[in-house]
Amino acid sequence: MNVNKSIPVVRHIIRDSDLGLKQDVYIRPMDINRVVKLIEDRYSCNLVERHLHALKRVVKHYQFGFPIKDLVQVFKILNLCAEKVKDQDAYVQPICEILKLCGLPFLKEKSSDEYNFAQVVSESISQMGYLLRVPSTDVRLQICDSIMRLYCKEPPRHEFEDFYPTSKSYNIQIVEESGVVETLVMGLALVGNQLDVKLRIIQTLQCLSSSSVMNCNLMLNAQAANKICCSLNDPDPSGQLLFRSSEILWNLLEQASKKELVNQLSDFECIYALKEAFLNQMMKGYCHYNRQLRNDLLVIATILAESPMVPMIETGFTKQLILFAVFPEVKSHNPLVHGLKISTNHEDFEMKKLFFNMLIALTNDLASIQLLSEGQALLALFHYVTPNEKPGVREWSAAQFEELQLHALAALISVAPIMVEDYMNCQGNTRLLLLLDWCVNQDPYFGKGNSFYASGGRGNKKAQMRYCLRLLRSMVTLGEEFINQNLYDQGAIHQLLDILNGMTNSLEEETKINLDIQTDILIILSSICENDLHRKELFGAFGVEVLMKLLKSDPIKFYSGMGHNRLTLSTVDCIWCCIVGCYTAEDSFLEMGGIFLLLDLLESSSRSVHNLILGTLLELCDNPKTTYHINVWRGKNDSTAASLLLQLWRQEEKEMRVKRDKHWRILDAKKPLLGLICDEHGITTLPADRLSPAVIAVSENPRVKIYSIFCKLGFDDLPGLSAHDYVTLAIVHQYLDFKVGDVWNEIEKELKQEAIHPLIPDLDSMRTIVKHYENLARQVAHHQTDILENQQKHDILDEQKMYAEIQHNYRQRELSMKSWEEYVARTSNYEMLKEAKRLQEQTIQSSKLKNKEQDTIFHQPEIAGLHTTGFWGRLVTVESTPRQLLEGPLSPANLALKRAYTRGGSLRKGHAAKEMKNKTCSVSVK
């Protein structure tokens, strides 16, 4: 046979890295294009023997894999042979052998071949999937095997001269991009009753969907979930079909769109198939395999139950699931549970928790509530709301019962609020208060802390306490008076206050679970005491004292991330609900300094908390004693409450971007309160029964609360305000008028927006009102200017006084220096001393009278011959008496006492002693 020069001789050199052997394999060269021409040529298309011989040569030549550049011709050969299978079964064997080689890594000559021939390889693998149309079991099985081998297995460790195998990552990428998984899904309809082929396709789909998001999305595009779910119960003695189908559904849940999956499974056929499969596994769940498969199907059913659009009720699946979920806690005569036994093995334990999740999922469909009530779902859950004191008596171990108990409490948090009547029939409040009492007693208990819900509860009962309180919170916040009254009648207020007081006094380190427990207690107390004066009185001074301890917490902890922020908000809310409105509780709150603590919190907290604190302060201002406490309070830098409120006003307007100058004067008289954010939002037309944005802002914006507090405090004689504060106070004083003006402006704009033209009198009245409020804003702006000018003048006067005082101090300092210099000069220079003496005498003489009266005697006070400029005199002062004279027998006091005795008066003795004592304190001799 002549060899074409354009076709090189291929020599494969195989190196086995494990054996260290090297062997050269020489293969007779061939032209694959001639094979294609041989099969499709009209003159040779019927030469079957020659075709088979050529195909054998192709298989032998490419026994180590197909080069990427030859894939087009290879799959052209496969398609040609596939067309001939209809007439000649002899082509099945070579097709299978070629497909087997397609499962090997493709060969490349250069690294760039992977990129350059990516489209060719992708289309070739896609063509491989289309070969499922060949009506041959062997071909279909080989297609699945080749795809799985190419996608899942590592390439063989062989090196070929001039050729390199593609990597596994490249093979996976190309298989995903080829979309062959869609073809396999659609191929399920072609296999009919060929169980082995169907199992192999399902196995291939399981392999391709295990870790590929792209493959899972492509499978959903081909309606894989619907097709696979409908065939769950097809006859299969091996049981692989159900197992692998459930694994595929699991992969689709994890990797693809959950919404799309639920949509595909939301038809009656799928739900019936899933129901039947679950029931079969439930009834024969005696081995580990069946129990595990049962739990997998239960998870899929739970996910479907979360969607109200899935026909779970219509198919009877919901009722069946509830029956199994409440067994064996609720006895039933239904034949489905007759003889059913749930053991304590791991799979049944997991199934019990999955049923709890199922009950939560069923609450999304309101139509399921009636079935839950009929199935006594709450009674089954409350079966676990009991103290875990004697674990040996129960079927479950102590650790298992603890986990089920916490899981049941978590499920009740979602289920109980929508089944209030069943909750009260089961005496839910009583059960929870008893469990809460067990949680706080001192009996030794060592929690296992093995589950998600047991976080923070290892070695204690805090996990049970947290979920018990969370369930109570979810019930009392419903606003049902009979639930709150039932709790009040059972003494829940005192019980909760005792728990809260014990936690605030505890020296235990603060943890997240402790903060959550305290927060839940405060919310429960707020819900019980709100709008009921008698319950607030029962809350009393003890409750106020507990709240004071919580208010004294460090404000820095507010941002700790552990839950101090929620605790602080709950504390303020509890003050509002449990103290405000009850004068005895309010007086206790004021006596303990509660207003001071609230103002401290207001000063140090973030903007998000201000609204709640201001609302509480405003409600407390109805008590006449509150205003005095507010005026007395002093904050950082000795700031007053009025100054703090005005500062918060400015901060709020800054956030709203209200137009103000640097001194906070009004710049826009038409919009004195409106911020740029609200202005940019524009006017939205609302129905007549809806409140306008200007009115809604009154309840949501803290400025109205600040204004209302100032109405209680008054706008005059406020301590500690600067000129800047008075400028802001001028706006606060006119807040209500400005707000009315905003409403009229809003009305005017809305009429223009809707092209409504009022009557002329109405239009004139509206314009007059709007103009009036604009003029009022201008008057306030002028008043603000006057305040600033007066402050400026006052500052100038203060500055002048300061400069005058500085000048006086400098003059005094200069005179003092000059006097000192003269004194030094007189003591060091005798001539200057004589001159100073002469000037002194001259001054004395000039001060004397010139005209002397007759018969008047003048004494000479000067002492002649003194050479000093100091003044002199003849007076000597003795400032004290020697101690010896005061304490001796001849002391004046003793002599006075003797005179008193000799005069015979005991009544005068004490007076004489006191008189002489005073006289001996200072004696002057002249």
Sequence and secondary structure as in RCSB ss.txt:
>XXXX:A:sequence
MNVNKSIPVVRHIIRDSDLGLKQDVYIRPMDINRVVKLIEDRYSCNLVERHLHALKRVVKHYQFGFPIKDLVQVF
KILNLCAEKVKDQDAYVQPICEILKLCGLPFLKEKSSDEYNFAQVVSESISQMGYLLRVPSTDVRLQICDSIMRL
YCKEPPRHEFEDFYPTSKSYNIQIVEESGVVETLVMGLALVGNQLDVKLRIIQTLQCLSSSSVMNCNLMLNAQAA
NKICCSLNDPDPSGQLLFRSSEILWNLLEQASKKELVNQLSDFECIYALKEAFLNQMMKGYCHYNRQLRNDLLVI
ATILAESPMVPMIETGFTKQLILFAVFPEVKSHNPLVHGLKISTNHEDFEMKKLFFNMLIALTNDLASIQLLSEG
QALLALFHYVTPNEKPGVREWSAAQFEELQLHALAALISVAPIMVEDYMNCQGNTRLLLLLDWCVNQDPYFGKGN
SFYASGGRGNKKAQMRYCLRLLRSMVTLGEEFINQNLYDQGAIHQLLDILNGMTNSLEEETKINLDIQTDILIIL
SSICENDLHRKELFGAFGVEVLMKLLKSDPIKFYSGMGHNRLTLSTVDCIWCCIVGCYTAEDSFLEMGGIFLLLD
LLESSSRSVHNLILGTLLELCDNPKTTYHINVWRGKNDSTAASLLLQLWRQEEKEMRVKRDKHWRILDAKKPLLG
LICDEHGITTLPADRLSPAVIAVSENPRVKIYSIFCKLGFDDLPGLSAHDYVTLAIVHQYLDFKVGDVWNEIEKE
LKQEAIHPLIPDLDSMRTIVKHYENLARQVAHHQTDILENQQKHDILDEQKMYAEIQHNYRQRELSMKSWEEYVA
RTSNYEMLKEAKRLQEQTIQSSKLKNKEQDTIFHQPEIAGLHTTGFWGRLVTVESTPRQLLEGPLSPANLALKRA
YTRGGSLRKGHAAKEMKNKTCSVSVK
>XXXX:A:secstr
    TTS   EEEEEETTTTEEEEEE     HHHHHHHHH TTTTT HHHHHHHHHHHHHHTTT  BGGGHHHHH
HHHHHHHHHTTT GGGHHHHHHHHHHHTS  EESSTTHHHHTHHHHHHHHHHHHHGGGSS HHHHHHHHHHHHHH
HHS   S  BTTBEE  HHHHHHHHHHHTHHHHHHHHHHHHTT HHHHHHHHHHHHHHHSS HHHHHHHHHTTHH
HHHHHTTTS  TTSHHHHHHHHHHHHHHHHS HHHHHHHH SHHHHHHHHHHHHHHHHTTTSHHHHHHHHHHHHH
HHHHHT TTS TTTTTHHHHHHHHHTTTTS    TTSTT    SSHHHHHHHHHHHHHHHHHTTSTTHHHHHHHT
THHHHHHTT S    TTTSSS HHHHHHHHHHHHHHHHHHGGG HHHHHHTTHHHHHHHHHHHHHS         
SGGGTT TTSSHHHHHHHHHHHHHHHTT  HHHHHHHHHTTHHHHHHHHHHHHHH  S   HHHHHHHHHHHHHH
HHHHTT HHHHHHHHHHHHHHHHHHHTS GGGGGSSSSHHHHHHHHHHHHHHHTTT HHHHHHHHHTTHHHHHHH
HHHHS HHHHHHHHHHHHHHTTSTTHHHHHHH   GGG  HHHHHHHHHHHHHHHHTB B TT  B  TT SS B
HHHHHH      TTS  HHHHHHHHSTHHHHHHHHHHH SSS TT  HHHHHHHHHHHTHHHHHHHHHHHHHHHH
HHHTT    HHHHHHHHHHHHHHHHHHHHHHHHHHHHHHHHHHHHHHHHHHHHHHHHHHHHHHHHHHHHHHHHHH
HHH HHHHHHHHHHHHHHHHHHS SS  TT        TT   SS   S        HHHHHSTT HHHHHHHHH
HHTT HHHHHHHHHHHHHHTT     
